[in-house]
């Protein structure tokens, strides 16, 4: 299964979800590959020393000589978890692939050679609907949409759903929305309850029951190069992401 985690809004907990969901799946004994497609490389930094890496997913997407297997590295503290790291060079991908006839299929082709080695492949995308995100949607079997529990939560959701529909219409008819997950939720506010209702109206049964609450522990863990499961295994964040992984598995 190839799962793209996407939302073109920044700061919605996309990378936090990518890091901790992949760690949860790996902890269950599932061989999991996390592909970091965000030029900020936050997922990569959470598990690897990115300064020691010679090549990244950028090289795979622009150079036919570089295979995905050449850049995959095991996560340092979690068995069964592997990473295809990102680099700031990814910010130049749009310009590099402009006019290339296969530009939207580069990632799909690269994954084709390795996907049978993994039970799960998770794709962490940048906060845009550009060529990187389109590559991730073309390559995926499913989409997971993290939505921040805030006043502007649903702003831009129409654009995202429209992009998913366009990719389904032509490049990837098999693509399905696995679900949406509410993140950064502050259950103390009345506004948050209203927002959950609004999000439920848009996504209906596609909305995961698990809600990821706002947590200092979740924000701190990447700075220590850890997932929530090794950094604060007894925290609410660890419990919630473990529950989300159960729900994801039940829908596959």
N, C-alpha and C positions, 0 to 999 in steps of 0.2 A: 504494500500500500504506500502510495506517495501522497503526503498531506502538505498542502501549501497553507502556511499561516499568514494571512494577509489582511490589511486594512490600510488605505492610503493616508489615513490620519496618523500623525506621529504621536508618540506618548500614550498609546492605548494598551501597553503591556504585551506587544507582539513578541519581542525578544524574550521577555520574562517567561512567556508562555512556551516559546520554542525551547528554551533552555530546560525548563522544569518538566514539561511534558515529555521531552525526549529522555530526560534523566529517569522519569517515572517508568517509562516503557522499558528502558534498559535494565532498571532495577528488577523488573518482573522477568528478566531473563530473555527479553526479546532483543535480537541484534538490531540496533537502531543507528541510522546515519542521519546526522544533522548537517544540512547544507546551508552555510551562511551566505546569503545573497545580498546582505546589507553592507554598503561600503564602510559604514561605521565599525563593522567587525565586532560588535559587542558579544554576540554568541561565541565567536572564536576566542575572544579574550577570556571568556568565562571558564574555558576548559584547557586552553593551550597558551604557550608563550609565543605570541604571534611574531615577535621580532626575530625568532630563530627560523622562521619559515621562508624558504626560497621561492615557493610558488603557491598560488591560491586558485580559487575557483575562476578568477578572472582569466588566468592563463588557459584553463580548460576551455573557456567559452570563446577565446579569440585565436588560439593556436591549435590546429588539428593534430600537431605532434604530441601535445600534452593530454594524457588521458585522466579521467577522474580518479582512477586508482592511484595515480602518481601523487596526488595531493591529499588523499585521505589519511588522517592520523587518528590513533586511539585517544579518547579523552583520558586525561591523566589520572583522575580519581574514580572513574566509574567504569566497571567492566561492562562489556556489551555495547558501549556507546562510542561512536566514531564521528569524526568531524571532517567536513570539507571546508576549510577556512576561507574567509573573505580577506580582502585588502582594500585600501583606499582607491586603488587603481580601478575598481569596479565602477567608480563614478564616471569613468571615461567610456564605459561600455557602449552607451547609446551612440556616441560619435563613431566608435570603432565599427559597429555593426550596421551603420546607416547604409541602406542600399543593398545589403547582402540578402540574397533571395531566401536563405534558410535562417535568417536572424532569429525568428521566433521559436525555432526548433533546436537550437544549440544545446540547451540544457537537457531536453528530452533525449536527444541522441547520446549525450555523455552519460546520462543515467542508465540508458539501455544496457550498457556493458557491465554494470555492477549491481543493478537493483535486485537480482535474484540472490545475492549474498546477504541481503538484509530483510528482516521481517517488516520494518518500518523505515521510511525515508521521510524526514520532515524538512520543509523548505522555509527558512526565515527570510522574509522579503523586506525591501526598503519601504519607507512611507511615501511611495509614489505609485502611479499606475503606468509607469514607463516600460521600457523593453525588458527590464529584469523581471518585473512582476508578471508581465505577459509570458515570458519564458517559463516562469514557475507555474502559471496556470495551464500552459500547454503541456507541461511535463507531468502534472499531478493527476491523481485519480479523484482526490477529494480536496475540499477547501474548508479551513477552519477560520472563522472571523472573530477576533477578539474585539469587544466593544466596551469602551470605557464608560463607566456609570457616571456620566456628567451631562450637563445641560445641552451641550452640542453633540451628544453621543451619535445621533443618527445622521448628522450632517455629512454629506458625501457618500452615504451608504448607497444611494441610488446609482451614483457613478460606478461604484464597485460592483454592484449587482449587474449593471448594464455591461460592464467589461467582462464579467464572468459569462453572461449570456452570449456575448459576441464570440468569445473563445469557444464556447460550446457549439455555436452554430457552424463554425468552420473547422477550426484547428483541432478541437478535442471534444467530440460529442459525448464522450464517456464521463466528462467532469461532473461531479456532484458536490453540492454544499453539504458537508458533514454536519455542520452546526455553527452556531454563534455562542460565544462565551462572554459573560459580563465580567469585566476586570476592574480593578481599582475602585471597588465598591465600598462606600462608607455607609454602613447600615444605620448610623445614628441620625441621618437626615431624612426629612420628609420628602425632599426633592428626589433622593435616590429611589424611593419607593415608586414615585411617579414615572421615573425614567425606566425602571425595570418593566413597568406596565407598557410603556411606549415601545420598548424594544421587543417585548413579547408580541405586541400587535403586528410588528413587521415580520418577525421570524417564526412565530407560532411554535409548533412542536420541534422545530429545528433548534430552538434555544436550549442549551444544556441546562440541566437543573443545578449543576455546580456553579457557584458564584465565587469568583476570586476576590477576596476582600483586600482593602488597602492594608499594607503591612510593611513596617520598617525592615523586618527580617528579609522580606523578598527583595527590597530595594538594595539592601547591603550585600546580599550573598555574591553577586557577580564581582564586586570589588575584591572579594577574597578568593576569586577564581573557583567558586563552588556553586553547585546547584543547592536548592533549599533543603534537599534530602541529606546532604552531608553537613551543611552549614547550620541548619536549625531543624533537625528531624522531628522535633515535637511541636513545631509551630503550626499555627493555623494554615499558613501558606503551604507547608508540606502536606498537610491533611487534604487541603482543597485540590492541589495538583494531583495527588494520588487518586482522589475521587474522580477528577476530570479524566485521568487516564483510564479508569474503569469504565466510565461512560463512553469514551472514544472506542474502546475495545468492544463494548456491547453494541455499538452502531455499525461496526465494520462487517 
